[in-house]
Amino acid sequence: GYVQSGKTMSFTSVAAMAVDNGYPVVIVITGTSNPLYGQSANRLERDLRLDSRLDRKWQHFQEPKASDSSRIAQVLNDWRDPSVPVADRQLLLITIKKNWSVLRRLITILRGCSLDGIPALIIDDEADQASLNTRVNDDDESATYTRIRGLRDLFARHTFLQYTATPQ
């Protein structure tokens, strides 16, 4: 699509629909720069009304750290626990910058969680930036491509959706 054509609103709407259809995890991989990351994370918070909703159903983790591991695991465990009423189950929104080391940290955190039966929506914004395997001609994989593939491999059931405003 064109620049400022509604890309962020589109994937925000898709995220909300995924949650409405039983996806407890939404991961948004933003652009490679801090300004793009901040813009996307802030827009998601604003458009999903995370700052003003009283139910606090969405739990937003921005570039999660190791200290967030137990909280993330608890949200996932509660989602799978039949004794937790559906209305009380929380959802994970994870926003991360597209950077191999940030992706590696998230993969490490999620590997420490039980993901059995957990479907995820993984959104790759600015998909033309660093997501493609830039080393395919060398019969190798670029670091960011490898990490995105590793993130996808953690979830037996996931939807991977890529967005770009680059017209080519």
Backbone as JSON Lines, residues from 0, in Angstrom:
{"i":0,"aa":"G","n":[0.81,-1.18,0.0],"ca":[0.0,0.0,0.0],"c":[0.85,1.24,0.0]}
{"i":1,"aa":"Y","n":[0.22,2.38,-0.14],"ca":[0.9,3.66,-0.12],"c":[1.29,4.05,1.3]}
{"i":2,"aa":"V","n":[2.27,4.93,1.42],"ca":[2.67,5.45,2.72],"c":[1.46,6.17,3.32]}
{"i":3,"aa":"Q","n":[1.23,5.97,4.61],"ca":[0.09,6.54,5.33],"c":[-1.24,6.1,4.74]}
{"i":4,"aa":"S","n":[-1.3,4.85,4.29],"ca":[-2.52,4.35,3.65],"c":[-3.4,3.54,4.61]}
{"i":5,"aa":"G","n":[-3.01,3.41,5.86],"ca":[-3.82,2.66,6.81],"c":[-3.26,1.3,7.15]}
{"i":6,"aa":"K","n":[-1.97,1.1,6.89],"ca":[-1.33,-0.18,7.17],"c":[-1.43,-0.55,8.65]}
{"i":7,"aa":"T","n":[-1.08,0.38,9.53],"ca":[-1.11,0.1,10.97],"c":[-2.53,-0.17,11.44]}
{"i":8,"aa":"M","n":[-3.48,0.61,10.96],"ca":[-4.87,0.36,11.35],"c":[-5.33,-0.99,10.83]}
{"i":9,"aa":"S","n":[-4.87,-1.38,9.65],"ca":[-5.24,-2.69,9.11],"c":[-4.74,-3.8,10.01]}
{"i":10,"aa":"F","n":[-3.45,-3.79,10.38],"ca":[-2.98,-4.91,11.2],"c":[-3.47,-4.83,12.63]}
{"i":11,"aa":"T","n":[-3.83,-3.63,13.1],"ca":[-4.47,-3.52,14.41],"c":[-5.85,-4.19,14.38]}
{"i":12,"aa":"S","n":[-6.59,-3.96,13.3],"ca":[-7.91,-4.59,13.15],"c":[-7.78,-6.1,13.03]}
{"i":13,"aa":"V","n":[-6.79,-6.56,12.28],"ca":[-6.56,-8.01,12.14],"c":[-6.22,-8.6,13.51]}
{"i":14,"aa":"A","n":[-5.41,-7.9,14.3],"ca":[-5.06,-8.38,15.64],"c":[-6.31,-8.52,16.51]}
{"i":15,"aa":"A","n":[-7.18,-7.52,16.48],"ca":[-8.42,-7.57,17.27],"c":[-9.31,-8.72,16.81]}
{"i":16,"aa":"M","n":[-9.39,-8.93,15.5],"ca":[-10.2,-10.04,14.98],"c":[-9.6,-11.39,15.37]}
{"i":17,"aa":"A","n":[-8.28,-11.49,15.37],"ca":[-7.64,-12.74,15.77],"c":[-7.97,-13.07,17.22]}
{"i":18,"aa":"V","n":[-7.91,-12.07,18.08],"ca":[-8.24,-12.27,19.49],"c":[-9.7,-12.68,19.63]}
{"i":19,"aa":"D","n":[-10.58,-12.03,18.87],"ca":[-12.0,-12.39,18.9],"c":[-12.23,-13.83,18.44]}
{"i":20,"aa":"N","n":[-11.29,-14.37,17.68],"ca":[-11.41,-15.73,17.15],"c":[-10.49,-16.73,17.86]}
{"i":21,"aa":"G","n":[-10.1,-16.41,19.09],"ca":[-9.4,-17.38,19.92],"c":[-7.9,-17.37,19.91]}
{"i":22,"aa":"Y","n":[-7.28,-16.36,19.35],"ca":[-5.83,-16.24,19.4],"c":[-5.44,-15.46,20.66]}
{"i":23,"aa":"P","n":[-4.73,-16.07,21.6],"ca":[-4.35,-15.35,22.8],"c":[-3.03,-14.59,22.69]}
{"i":24,"aa":"V","n":[-2.31,-14.78,21.58],"ca":[-1.0,-14.15,21.41],"c":[-0.96,-13.41,20.07]}
{"i":25,"aa":"V","n":[-0.59,-12.13,20.15],"ca":[-0.33,-11.33,18.95],"c":[1.07,-10.75,19.11]}
{"i":26,"aa":"I","n":[1.92,-11.05,18.15],"ca":[3.28,-10.52,18.14],"c":[3.42,-9.62,16.93]}
{"i":27,"aa":"V","n":[3.83,-8.38,17.16],"ca":[4.02,-7.45,16.06],"c":[5.51,-7.13,15.98]}
{"i":28,"aa":"I","n":[6.11,-7.51,14.85],"ca":[7.51,-7.21,14.59],"c":[7.51,-5.95,13.73]}
{"i":29,"aa":"T","n":[8.04,-4.87,14.29],"ca":[7.97,-3.58,13.62],"c":[9.21,-3.38,12.74]}
{"i":30,"aa":"G","n":[9.39,-2.17,12.29],"ca":[10.56,-1.83,11.48],"c":[11.85,-1.96,12.27]}
{"i":31,"aa":"T","n":[12.93,-1.64,11.6],"ca":[14.26,-1.82,12.19],"c":[14.73,-0.64,13.02]}
{"i":32,"aa":"S","n":[14.06,0.49,12.92],"ca":[14.54,1.69,13.63],"c":[13.7,1.95,14.89]}
{"i":33,"aa":"N","n":[14.3,2.62,15.86],"ca":[13.58,2.98,17.08],"c":[12.36,3.85,16.8]}
{"i":34,"aa":"P","n":[12.45,4.87,15.91],"ca":[11.25,5.67,15.64],"c":[10.09,4.85,15.06]}
{"i":35,"aa":"L","n":[10.36,3.94,14.12],"ca":[9.3,3.09,13.57],"c":[8.73,2.17,14.64]}
{"i":36,"aa":"Y","n":[9.61,1.62,15.47],"ca":[9.15,0.75,16.55],"c":[8.22,1.53,17.49]}
{"i":37,"aa":"G","n":[8.68,2.69,17.94],"ca":[7.89,3.5,18.87],"c":[6.55,3.91,18.28]}
{"i":38,"aa":"Q","n":[6.57,4.3,17.03],"ca":[5.34,4.73,16.36],"c":[4.33,3.57,16.31]}
{"i":39,"aa":"S","n":[4.78,2.4,15.93],"ca":[3.87,1.26,15.83],"c":[3.35,0.83,17.2]}
{"i":40,"aa":"A","n":[4.23,0.72,18.18],"ca":[3.81,0.3,19.52],"c":[2.81,1.3,20.11]}
{"i":41,"aa":"N","n":[3.08,2.58,19.94],"ca":[2.17,3.61,20.47],"c":[0.82,3.59,19.75]}
{"i":42,"aa":"R","n":[0.85,3.43,18.44],"ca":[-0.41,3.37,17.68],"c":[-1.25,2.17,18.11]}
{"i":43,"aa":"L","n":[-0.62,1.02,18.29],"ca":[-1.35,-0.16,18.73],"c":[-2.0,0.09,20.09]}
{"i":44,"aa":"E","n":[-1.24,0.65,21.02],"ca":[-1.79,0.95,22.34],"c":[-2.98,1.89,22.24]}
{"i":45,"aa":"R","n":[-2.82,2.95,21.45],"ca":[-3.89,3.94,21.32],"c":[-5.11,3.35,20.62]}
{"i":46,"aa":"D","n":[-4.89,2.68,19.5],"ca":[-6.02,2.18,18.71],"c":[-6.75,1.02,19.38]}
{"i":47,"aa":"L","n":[-6.05,0.24,20.17],"ca":[-6.7,-0.83,20.94],"c":[-7.2,-0.32,22.29]}
{"i":48,"aa":"R","n":[-6.95,0.96,22.55],"ca":[-7.38,1.64,23.79],"c":[-6.82,0.96,25.05]}
{"i":49,"aa":"L","n":[-5.59,0.49,24.95],"ca":[-4.98,-0.19,26.08],"c":[-4.74,0.74,27.26]}
{"i":50,"aa":"D","n":[-4.59,2.02,26.97],"ca":[-4.34,2.99,28.04],"c":[-5.62,3.43,28.75]}
{"i":51,"aa":"S","n":[-6.79,3.15,28.14],"ca":[-8.03,3.64,28.74],"c":[-9.02,2.52,29.1]}
{"i":52,"aa":"R","n":[-8.76,1.3,28.67],"ca":[-9.68,0.2,28.98],"c":[-9.54,-0.2,30.43]}
{"i":53,"aa":"L","n":[-10.66,-0.45,31.06],"ca":[-10.63,-0.85,32.46],"c":[-10.49,-2.35,32.66]}
{"i":54,"aa":"D","n":[-10.8,-3.15,31.63],"ca":[-10.77,-4.6,31.82],"c":[-9.35,-5.18,31.82]}
{"i":55,"aa":"R","n":[-8.4,-4.47,31.25],"ca":[-6.99,-4.88,31.21],"c":[-6.81,-6.28,30.65]}
{"i":56,"aa":"K","n":[-7.66,-6.65,29.71],"ca":[-7.56,-7.98,29.1],"c":[-6.25,-8.13,28.32]}
{"i":57,"aa":"W","n":[-5.88,-7.09,27.57],"ca":[-4.63,-7.11,26.81],"c":[-3.47,-6.81,27.75]}
{"i":58,"aa":"Q","n":[-2.45,-7.62,27.69],"ca":[-1.21,-7.36,28.4],"c":[-0.15,-7.05,27.35]}
{"i":59,"aa":"H","n":[0.29,-5.79,27.33],"ca":[1.23,-5.35,26.3],"c":[2.65,-5.42,26.84]}
{"i":60,"aa":"F","n":[3.48,-6.17,26.16],"ca":[4.89,-6.26,26.5],"c":[5.69,-5.66,25.34]}
{"i":61,"aa":"Q","n":[6.37,-4.57,25.61],"ca":[7.2,-3.92,24.6],"c":[8.63,-4.4,24.76]}
{"i":62,"aa":"E","n":[9.11,-5.07,23.72],"ca":[10.44,-5.67,23.74],"c":[10.7,-6.34,25.09]}
{"i":63,"aa":"P","n":[9.99,-7.44,25.37],"ca":[10.07,-8.08,26.69],"c":[11.49,-8.43,27.1]}
{"i":64,"aa":"K","n":[11.69,-8.33,28.38],"ca":[12.98,-8.68,29.0],"c":[12.8,-10.0,29.76]}
{"i":65,"aa":"A","n":[13.89,-10.57,30.2],"ca":[13.85,-11.82,30.97],"c":[12.96,-11.67,32.2]}
{"i":66,"aa":"S","n":[12.92,-10.48,32.78],"ca":[12.09,-10.25,33.97],"c":[10.59,-10.35,33.67]}
{"i":67,"aa":"D","n":[10.2,-10.33,32.4],"ca":[8.79,-10.46,32.01],"c":[8.39,-11.93,31.81]}
{"i":68,"aa":"S","n":[9.34,-12.83,31.85],"ca":[9.09,-14.24,31.52],"c":[7.99,-14.86,32.36]}
{"i":69,"aa":"S","n":[8.02,-14.67,33.67],"ca":[7.03,-15.33,34.52],"c":[5.63,-14.78,34.28]}
{"i":70,"aa":"R","n":[5.51,-13.49,34.01],"ca":[4.19,-12.9,33.74],"c":[3.64,-13.41,32.41]}
{"i":71,"aa":"I","n":[4.49,-13.5,31.4],"ca":[4.07,-14.03,30.11],"c":[3.63,-15.49,30.26]}
{"i":72,"aa":"A","n":[4.41,-16.28,30.98],"ca":[4.07,-17.69,31.2],"c":[2.74,-17.82,31.94]}
{"i":73,"aa":"Q","n":[2.5,-16.95,32.91],"ca":[1.25,-17.01,33.67],"c":[0.03,-16.71,32.8]}
{"i":74,"aa":"V","n":[0.14,-15.71,31.93],"ca":[-0.96,-15.39,31.01],"c":[-1.25,-16.6,30.12]}
{"i":75,"aa":"L","n":[-0.23,-17.24,29.6],"ca":[-0.41,-18.42,28.74],"c":[-1.0,-19.6,29.51]}
{"i":76,"aa":"N","n":[-0.51,-19.82,30.73],"ca":[-1.04,-20.92,31.55],"c":[-2.51,-20.69,31.89]}
{"i":77,"aa":"D","n":[-2.86,-19.45,32.24],"ca":[-4.26,-19.14,32.56],"c":[-5.15,-19.34,31.34]}
{"i":78,"aa":"W","n":[-4.64,-19.0,30.16],"ca":[-5.43,-19.14,28.95],"c":[-5.79,-20.6,28.69]}
{"i":79,"aa":"R","n":[-4.89,-21.49,29.04],"ca":[-5.09,-22.92,28.82],"c":[-5.83,-23.6,29.97]}
{"i":80,"aa":"D","n":[-5.92,-22.96,31.12],"ca":[-6.5,-23.56,32.33],"c":[-8.03,-23.51,32.26]}
{"i":81,"aa":"P","n":[-8.7,-24.67,32.21],"ca":[-10.16,-24.67,32.11],"c":[-10.86,-24.1,33.35]}
{"i":82,"aa":"S","n":[-10.14,-24.03,34.48],"ca":[-10.77,-23.47,35.69],"c":[-10.8,-21.94,35.67]}
{"i":83,"aa":"V","n":[-10.04,-21.31,34.75],"ca":[-10.06,-19.85,34.61],"c":[-11.18,-19.5,33.64]}
{"i":84,"aa":"P","n":[-12.18,-18.74,34.09],"ca":[-13.27,-18.37,33.18],"c":[-12.73,-17.64,31.95]}
{"i":85,"aa":"V","n":[-13.34,-17.93,30.81],"ca":[-12.91,-17.33,29.55],"c":[-12.86,-15.8,29.67]}
{"i":86,"aa":"A","n":[-13.82,-15.21,30.34],"ca":[-13.87,-13.75,30.48],"c":[-12.69,-13.2,31.29]}
{"i":87,"aa":"D","n":[-12.07,-14.05,32.1],"ca":[-10.95,-13.61,32.94],"c":[-9.59,-13.87,32.32]}
{"i":88,"aa":"R","n":[-9.55,-14.56,31.19],"ca":[-8.26,-14.86,30.56],"c":[-7.72,-13.62,29.87]}
{"i":89,"aa":"Q","n":[-6.44,-13.39,30.05],"ca":[-5.81,-12.24,29.43],"c":[-5.15,-12.64,28.11]}
{"i":90,"aa":"L","n":[-4.72,-11.64,27.37],"ca":[-4.15,-11.82,26.04],"c":[-2.79,-11.16,25.99]}
{"i":91,"aa":"L","n":[-1.91,-11.7,25.19],"ca":[-0.58,-11.11,25.05],"c":[-0.48,-10.32,23.75]}
{"i":92,"aa":"L","n":[-0.06,-9.08,23.88],"ca":[0.37,-8.27,22.75],"c":[1.84,-8.01,22.97]}
{"i":93,"aa":"I","n":[2.66,-8.49,22.07],"ca":[4.1,-8.31,22.18],"c":[4.55,-7.52,20.97]}
{"i":94,"aa":"T","n":[5.18,-6.37,21.23],"ca":[5.74,-5.58,20.13],"c":[7.26,-5.59,20.27]}
{"i":95,"aa":"I","n":[7.91,-5.85,19.15],"ca":[9.37,-5.88,19.16],"c":[9.9,-5.22,17.89]}
{"i":96,"aa":"K","n":[11.09,-4.68,18.03],"ca":[11.8,-4.12,16.88],"c":[12.39,-5.27,16.07]}
{"i":97,"aa":"K","n":[12.44,-5.09,14.76],"ca":[13.0,-6.12,13.89],"c":[14.52,-6.06,13.97]}
{"i":98,"aa":"N","n":[15.05,-6.85,14.87],"ca":[16.48,-6.9,15.14],"c":[16.78,-8.32,15.62]}
{"i":99,"aa":"W","n":[17.81,-8.93,15.09],"ca":[18.06,-10.34,15.4],"c":[18.26,-10.58,16.89]}
{"i":100,"aa":"S","n":[18.9,-9.66,17.61],"ca":[19.14,-9.91,19.03],"c":[17.87,-9.74,19.86]}
{"i":101,"aa":"V","n":[17.0,-8.82,19.46],"ca":[15.71,-8.65,20.15],"c":[14.84,-9.87,19.88]}
{"i":102,"aa":"L","n":[14.84,-10.35,18.65],"ca":[14.09,-11.57,18.31],"c":[14.63,-12.76,19.09]}
{"i":103,"aa":"R","n":[15.93,-12.87,19.21],"ca":[16.54,-13.98,19.96],"c":[16.1,-13.94,21.42]}
{"i":104,"aa":"R","n":[16.06,-12.75,22.02],"ca":[15.63,-12.62,23.41],"c":[14.17,-13.08,23.57]}
{"i":105,"aa":"L","n":[13.3,-12.68,22.64],"ca":[11.9,-13.1,22.71],"c":[11.79,-14.62,22.56]}
{"i":106,"aa":"I","n":[12.53,-15.19,21.63],"ca":[12.5,-16.64,21.44],"c":[12.91,-17.35,22.72]}
{"i":107,"aa":"T","n":[13.95,-16.85,23.38],"ca":[14.41,-17.45,24.64],"c":[13.32,-17.38,25.7]}
{"i":108,"aa":"I","n":[12.65,-16.25,25.8],"ca":[11.56,-16.1,26.78],"c":[10.44,-17.09,26.47]}
{"i":109,"aa":"L","n":[10.03,-17.16,25.22],"ca":[8.9,-18.02,24.85],"c":[9.26,-19.51,24.95]}
{"i":110,"aa":"R","n":[10.52,-19.85,24.74],"ca":[10.93,-21.26,24.91],"c":[10.75,-21.71,26.35]}
{"i":111,"aa":"G","n":[10.78,-20.78,27.28],"ca":[10.59,-21.11,28.69],"c":[9.12,-21.25,29.07]}
{"i":112,"aa":"C","n":[8.23,-21.06,28.13],"ca":[6.79,-21.15,28.37],"c":[6.24,-22.39,27.68]}
{"i":113,"aa":"S","n":[5.16,-22.92,28.21],"ca":[4.46,-24.0,27.52],"c":[3.56,-23.38,26.47]}
{"i":114,"aa":"L","n":[3.83,-23.69,25.21],"ca":[3.06,-23.12,24.11],"c":[2.12,-24.15,23.48]}
{"i":115,"aa":"D","n":[2.0,-25.32,24.1],"ca":[1.1,-26.35,23.58],"c":[-0.32,-25.82,23.49]}
{"i":116,"aa":"G","n":[-0.91,-25.92,22.32],"ca":[-2.29,-25.5,22.13],"c":[-2.48,-24.0,22.05]}
{"i":117,"aa":"I","n":[-1.4,-23.24,21.97],"ca":[-1.49,-21.78,21.92],"c":[-1.32,-21.33,20.47]}
{"i":118,"aa":"P","n":[-2.38,-20.78,19.87],"ca":[-2.23,-20.21,18.53],"c":[-1.73,-18.76,18.64]}
{"i":119,"aa":"A","n":[-0.99,-18.34,17.64],"ca":[-0.45,-16.98,17.65],"c":[-0.61,-16.33,16.29]}
{"i":120,"aa":"L","n":[-0.8,-15.02,16.33],"ca":[-0.75,-14.2,15.13],"c":[0.57,-13.45,15.19]}
{"i":121,"aa":"I","n":[1.39,-13.61,14.16],"ca":[2.67,-12.91,14.08],"c":[2.58,-11.98,12.89]}
{"i":122,"aa":"I","n":[2.7,-10.68,13.17],"ca":[2.6,-9.66,12.13],"c":[3.98,-9.09,11.9]}
{"i":123,"aa":"D","n":[4.39,-9.08,10.66],"ca":[5.69,-8.54,10.26],"c":[5.43,-7.23,9.5]}
{"i":124,"aa":"D","n":[5.6,-6.11,10.19],"ca":[5.44,-4.8,9.55],"c":[6.76,-4.46,8.86]}
{"i":125,"aa":"E","n":[6.66,-3.71,7.79],"ca":[7.85,-3.38,6.99],"c":[8.55,-4.67,6.56]}
{"i":126,"aa":"A","n":[7.78,-5.59,5.99],"ca":[8.28,-6.92,5.66],"c":[9.42,-6.91,4.66]}
{"i":127,"aa":"D","n":[9.55,-5.81,3.93],"ca":[10.65,-5.73,2.96],"c":[11.96,-5.33,3.63]}
{"i":128,"aa":"Q","n":[11.94,-5.01,4.92],"ca":[13.15,-4.6,5.64],"c":[13.65,-5.74,6.51]}
{"i":129,"aa":"A","n":[14.7,-6.38,6.13],"ca":[15.44,-7.36,6.92],"c":[14.73,-8.7,7.11]}
{"i":130,"aa":"S","n":[13.47,-8.82,6.76],"ca":[12.77,-10.09,6.96],"c":[13.14,-11.13,5.91]}
{"i":131,"aa":"L","n":[13.42,-10.67,4.73],"ca":[13.75,-11.59,3.64],"c":[15.12,-12.21,3.87]}
{"i":132,"aa":"N","n":[15.3,-13.4,3.37],"ca":[16.6,-14.05,3.49],"c":[17.56,-13.43,2.48]}
{"i":133,"aa":"T","n":[18.39,-12.54,2.96],"ca":[19.33,-11.84,2.08],"c":[20.55,-12.68,1.72]}
{"i":134,"aa":"R","n":[20.65,-13.88,2.29],"ca":[21.81,-14.74,2.02],"c":[21.43,-16.0,1.25]}
{"i":135,"aa":"V","n":[20.24,-16.0,0.65],"ca":[19.77,-17.18,-0.05],"c":[20.7,-17.57,-1.21]}
{"i":136,"aa":"N","n":[21.28,-16.6,-1.89],"ca":[22.2,-16.91,-2.99],"c":[23.5,-17.54,-2.52]}
{"i":137,"aa":"D","n":[23.8,-17.4,-1.22],"ca":[24.98,-18.02,-0.64],"c":[24.65,-19.37,0.0]}
{"i":138,"aa":"D","n":[23.41,-19.85,-0.24],"ca":[22.93,-21.08,0.38],"c":[23.04,-21.01,1.9]}
{"i":139,"aa":"D","n":[22.64,-19.85,2.45],"ca":[22.72,-19.57,3.88],"c":[21.49,-18.78,4.27]}
{"i":140,"aa":"E","n":[21.37,-18.44,5.55],"ca":[20.26,-17.63,6.03],"c":[20.8,-16.41,6.77]}
{"i":141,"aa":"S","n":[20.16,-15.28,6.52],"ca":[20.51,-14.06,7.26],"c":[20.0,-14.19,8.7]}
{"i":142,"aa":"A","n":[20.63,-13.45,9.61],"ca":[20.32,-13.58,11.04],"c":[18.87,-13.25,11.36]}
{"i":143,"aa":"T","n":[18.36,-12.17,10.82],"ca":[16.98,-11.78,11.13],"c":[15.99,-12.79,10.56]}
{"i":144,"aa":"Y","n":[16.22,-13.23,9.34],"ca":[15.36,-14.24,8.72],"c":[15.34,-15.51,9.58]}
{"i":145,"aa":"T","n":[16.5,-15.95,10.03],"ca":[16.61,-17.15,10.86],"c":[15.82,-16.99,12.15]}
{"i":146,"aa":"R","n":[15.91,-15.81,12.78],"ca":[15.2,-15.58,14.04],"c":[13.69,-15.53,13.83]}
{"i":147,"aa":"I","n":[13.23,-14.91,12.75],"ca":[11.79,-14.88,12.47],"c":[11.29,-16.3,12.22]}
{"i":148,"aa":"R","n":[12.03,-17.08,11.49],"ca":[11.66,-18.48,11.26],"c":[11.63,-19.25,12.58]}
{"i":149,"aa":"G","n":[12.61,-18.98,13.45],"ca":[12.65,-19.63,14.76],"c":[11.46,-19.24,15.63]}
{"i":150,"aa":"L","n":[11.05,-17.99,15.56],"ca":[9.87,-17.54,16.31],"c":[8.63,-18.27,15.81]}
{"i":151,"aa":"R","n":[8.47,-18.36,14.52],"ca":[7.32,-19.05,13.93],"c":[7.32,-20.53,14.32]}
{"i":152,"aa":"D","n":[8.49,-21.14,14.37],"ca":[8.59,-22.56,14.69],"c":[8.17,-22.88,16.13]}
{"i":153,"aa":"L","n":[8.16,-21.89,17.0],"ca":[7.74,-22.12,18.39],"c":[6.27,-22.46,18.51]}
{"i":154,"aa":"F","n":[5.47,-21.97,17.57],"ca":[4.02,-22.14,17.63],"c":[3.58,-23.17,16.59]}
{"i":155,"aa":"A","n":[2.98,-24.27,17.07],"ca":[2.48,-25.28,16.15],"c":[1.37,-24.72,15.28]}
{"i":156,"aa":"R","n":[0.6,-23.79,15.82],"ca":[-0.46,-23.12,15.08],"c":[-0.21,-21.62,15.12]}
{"i":157,"aa":"H","n":[0.05,-21.06,13.96],"ca":[0.24,-19.62,13.89],"c":[-0.14,-19.1,12.51]}
{"i":158,"aa":"T","n":[-0.43,-17.83,12.48],"ca":[-0.64,-17.13,11.22],"c":[0.46,-16.09,11.12]}
{"i":159,"aa":"F","n":[1.15,-16.05,10.0],"ca":[2.23,-15.1,9.77],"c":[1.78,-14.17,8.66]}
{"i":160,"aa":"L","n":[1.64,-12.9,8.99],"ca":[1.11,-11.91,8.07],"c":[2.14,-10.8,7.87]}
{"i":161,"aa":"Q","n":[2.52,-10.55,6.62],"ca":[3.53,-9.55,6.32],"c":[2.89,-8.33,5.66]}
{"i":162,"aa":"Y","n":[3.34,-7.15,6.1],"ca":[2.88,-5.87,5.55],"c":[4.05,-5.09,5.02]}
{"i":163,"aa":"T","n":[3.82,-4.33,3.97],"ca":[4.82,-3.37,3.47],"c":[4.1,-2.27,2.69]}
{"i":164,"aa":"A","n":[4.73,-1.11,2.65],"ca":[4.21,-0.01,1.84],"c":[5.1,0.19,0.61]}
{"i":165,"aa":"T","n":[6.07,-0.71,0.44],"ca":[6.96,-0.62,-0.7],"c":[6.25,-1.14,-1.93]}
{"i":166,"aa":"P","n":[6.11,-0.32,-2.97],"ca":[5.29,-0.71,-4.12],"c":[5.87,-1.79,-5.03]}
{"i":167,"aa":"Q","n":[7.18,-2.07,-4.98],"ca":[7.73,-3.07,-5.9],"c":[7.27,-4.45,-5.5]}
